[in-house]
Amino acid sequence: MSILKDKKYKQLFMGLLFDGIGMLSFVIPFVGEFSDIVWAPLAGWLMTRMYKGKVGQAAGAFTFLEEIIPGLDVIPSFTLMWLYTYVFKASKKGQTIEV
């Protein structure tokens, strides 16, 4: 397995994990929403570290807003960014998509 594939699937695993952490606030109604005060900036920062450049910065800002606004935690922003990076963007370039 190539290094790129290793990074690709590591990012998918980490993204699923981070999306799961973000959705944990639904486990404890009302109290869980306060955990977003801590998680939202951390999630935004993690997104910018996982995906570099302007796209990563935009995704980080989106992730921060998605996590800080109550009720939007159901949006799997890390998974969506992975899909954008490795599926949709790859198909735009005419590359084959290997899953």
C-alpha positions in Angstrom: 0.0 0.0 0.0 1.4 3.4 -1.0 2.1 6.2 1.5 -0.7 8.3 -0.2 -3.3 5.5 0.5 -2.1 5.3 4.1 -2.6 9.0 4.5 -5.9 8.9 2.7 -7.4 6.2 5.0 -5.8 7.6 8.1 -7.6 10.9 7.3 -10.9 9.0 6.8 -10.5 7.3 10.1 -9.6 10.5 12.0 -12.4 12.3 10.2 -15.0 9.7 11.3 -13.6 9.8 14.8 -13.8 13.7 15.0 -17.3 13.7 13.5 -18.3 11.2 16.2 -16.8 13.4 18.9 -18.7 16.3 17.6 -22.0 14.4 17.6 -21.5 13.4 21.3 -23.1 16.6 22.4 -26.5 15.0 21.4 -26.0 12.3 24.0 -26.6 14.7 26.9 -29.3 17.2 25.9 -28.6 20.8 26.7 -25.5 20.1 28.8 -23.8 18.6 25.7 -24.3 21.8 23.8 -22.0 23.6 26.2 -19.2 21.1 25.3 -19.3 22.7 21.9 -17.7 25.8 23.3 -14.6 23.8 23.8 -14.9 21.4 20.8 -15.8 24.0 18.1 -12.5 25.9 18.0 -10.5 22.6 18.5 -12.4 21.0 15.6 -11.8 24.0 13.3 -8.1 23.9 14.2 -7.9 20.1 13.5 -9.6 20.6 10.1 -7.0 23.2 9.1 -4.2 20.8 10.1 -5.7 17.8 8.3 -6.3 19.8 5.0 -3.8 22.4 4.1 -4.2 25.6 2.1 -7.2 27.9 1.5 -9.6 24.9 1.2 -8.5 23.7 4.6 -8.9 27.1 6.1 -12.4 27.4 4.6 -13.3 24.0 5.9 -11.9 24.9 9.3 -14.2 28.0 9.5 -17.2 25.9 8.3 -16.4 23.2 10.9 -16.1 25.8 13.7 -19.5 27.4 12.8 -21.2 24.0 12.3 -20.0 22.9 15.8 -20.7 26.2 17.6 -24.3 26.6 16.3 -26.7 24.4 18.3 -28.4 21.6 16.4 -25.9 21.5 13.5 -23.7 18.8 15.0 -25.3 16.2 12.7 -23.4 17.6 9.7 -20.3 15.3 9.3 -18.0 18.1 8.2 -14.8 16.0 8.5 -16.2 13.2 6.4 -17.6 15.6 3.8 -14.2 17.2 3.5 -12.6 13.8 3.0 -15.1 13.0 0.3 -14.5 16.4 -1.4 -10.7 15.8 -1.3 -10.5 12.2 -2.3 -13.6 11.5 -4.3 -15.1 14.6 -5.9 -11.8 16.5 -6.5 -10.1 13.4 -7.8 -12.9 12.8 -10.3 -12.7 16.4 -11.5 -9.1 15.8 -12.3 -9.9 12.7 -14.3 -8.2 10.4 -11.8 -9.5 7.0 -11.0 -11.1 6.7 -7.6 -9.8 3.8 -5.6 -11.6 2.9 -2.4 
